Each structure stands twice: as structure tokens, then as C-alpha cells.
Amino acid sequence: MAKFTDYTEKTEPVDTDLALIYDTPAKVNKKFTFGNLWKWIAKKIVSEGISQLETTNKTIPGAINELNSSKFLTYSTDKTSQVILPVNGGGATVMIAYTLGQNGYDGGNTIMALIRYSYDGTKCSINYIYNYGNTVIENSISNNKNTITFKNENMNPLKYLLVKTFNIVL
């Protein structure tokens, strides 16, 4: 039998190629295919957590999904003056809203606000970051939902708003 360093190298193994492994509990050498090795690695990627990930979900697919879900969500008020947002308990939501008018963007009201939630998700505070048109935001939290009502400076309902949000997990 040749020394290990005397064997030729294969740079692109296929699923049916065999390799040798030492089975520690059984204390015996065994063979395995690269196809089975890949299945084992894929199972670990899906099910095992990696503590170094800076996401809530520590599995690779869960972390990717979590990062992808951080995109903007879009809501429209149409003929009403309200949108219902999910409560981000213990976190915050950045909200950007602007009036469309019935025929498209009219620019009469534009607002950017930070909505910060208590950890139990029962209370929130709203900080205006930008407010063109003196828009007033009122909110009501119930059943893990936050109903946001938009009004103009005369406290009349604003209709036909486009609202974009993204969550910040603290």
C-alpha cells in the first residue's frame, strides 16, 4: 500500500466517489460517498445554529430569511386615513408616508417617523423625523396591531397615502 502522500490528487470529486473515515465510537475505518458527505453538510447548515451570526435566528436559512424580511413593507390607505401595522415589540419601526391624492403623488403631506415599541408591545412613542404639511399621526394598539391614523393640521383625515415601513430589531 502506498504512502498517503504518494496518491494522485482528485480536484473535483463526484457524488459516487468514496473516501475513508475513522468511526470514533465504533473504533473502525469505514467508507463514505461524497454524496452522503454533502447530505450531512446540508443537514447541518439547515438545522445547526451558529452563535456568531448577528441575527435572532442562528441557522443559515433562518438568518438569510430574517435579513431578507428587513425590506420595506408597503401599505396604502386608499379612501381611508388608516393603516394597520404589526407591532414590533421591543423594537422600532421607521415609517415614511406621503399623500398621493386621487391621481398620484400630490406632495401635500410627507412624513417620516420613528415608532418605538415597549418590550411587551402594548405601548409606543412616535418621534417625527420629517413632517411636511404638518401631518398628525394618531395610533391605537390592540391585538398586536397598531392602527395608525393620519390627519392634517386641522385634524381632518388624510386619504390616499402611500406608507412604507421597515422594522429595526433592538
Order of alpha helices (4+ residues) and beta strands (2+ residues): beta-beta-alpha-alpha-beta-beta-beta-beta-beta-beta-beta-beta
